[in-house]
Amino acid sequence: MNTDTFMAKRQKLNHQNEETRMTKCIIGRRRIGQALAGLVVVFVALLGTSAAAEEAYPNRPIRLLVGFGAGGPTDITFRKLAELAGKHLGQPIVVENKPGAGATLAPSTMARMDKPDGYTIAAATAGLLRFPHIQKVDWHPTKDFTWIAGLGGYTFVLAVRSDSPFKTVADVVAYAKANPGKLSIGTAGAGTTMHLLAEAFGGMAGIEVTHVGFKSSSEAATNLIGGHTVAALDAVGSVLPFVESGSVRLLMSFDALPADWMPSVPTAKSLGYELVYPAPYGVVGPKGMSPQVVARLNEAFKAAIDSAEYATLLRSLRQTYWYKNPADYEAWARAFYVSERSLVSRAKLGVQ
């Protein structure tokens, strides 16, 4: 074979190889294009499914975890809220009581265990933003939650039995100083707002307080009536029936000003104790909830607290109306979390 023939065959072979390579390349590109197109279709379908799910929300019952035992003012309040908001949503909201850890067991369990799909939410009280200052926890109060709606607030009071020898707070302080360790104050649990106020009051008055934590406000009130504790510090709604029946006397509130329905009950501040303590409550969900679902829940709970039925409950429990939209509620939570450190410090209950 001469050189010219050899070169011609080589060129032909190279040309064929190039055509084959280009053909494979074209086929590969087509396959990649088809695969990408398929992925786009799947992605769009998923988006459509997600959007459709959000538009249909809710399509099954919702769980509402409450960090207090049954029968107390918080339980009563959130059961009514669940009933009213559920009607607005067209699906029942089922309350599950999960007391413990300063009323933070319910929301913290939800934050760790539940999906941010709006089908598990939790009651949030001030303790959620305080407990991490008291005890080390594996969750963060502002980073691990979606703040859905601020709803209302409590008035806290110090109460004794009406047949006790204590007519004023000064009487209680004098007794505690004369009998170290014998002033027992019952609350709805360790780490709750009531516990913190009891300890802070004791610190400011220079007396020793023996805290007795129960599982619920109703238990604390029952034990006060039964003579098992000297006093109780709780939301006024938990002791109000006993006040009205004449078996309990109110000695002090922790509002900024005396309430118009109990003008003779002094505030802690008026007695020289810097303990003005509003205690708002609301609802939260796991972090990462869809804004559309959050808006739907906020709308439902706003409708609930704006209802005449809920207004009647607020009056009966002597609670206050306190609405916050999601953005304002989260901003309030961040600020309140910082401010709570000072109360914990005054109560000498901070993380060591």
Secondary structure, DSSP 4 states (H G I P E B T S, - for coil): --HHHHHHHHHHHHHHHHHHHHHHHHHHHHHHHHHHHHHHHHHHHHHHHHHHHHHH--SS-EEEEESS-TTSHHHHHHHHHHHHHHHHHTS-EEEEE---TTTTHHHHHHHHHS-SSSSEEEEE-GGGGTHHHHS--SS-TTTSEEEEEEEEEE-EEEEEETTSS--SHHHHHHHHHHSTT--EEEES-TTSHHHHHHHHHHHHHT---EEEE-SSHHHHHHHHHTTSSSEEEEEHHHHHHHHHHTSEEEEEE-SSS--TT-TTSPBTGGGT------EEEEEEEETT--HHHHHHHHHHHHHHHTSHHHHHHHHHHT-EEEEE-HHHHHHHHHHHHHHHHHHHHHTT----
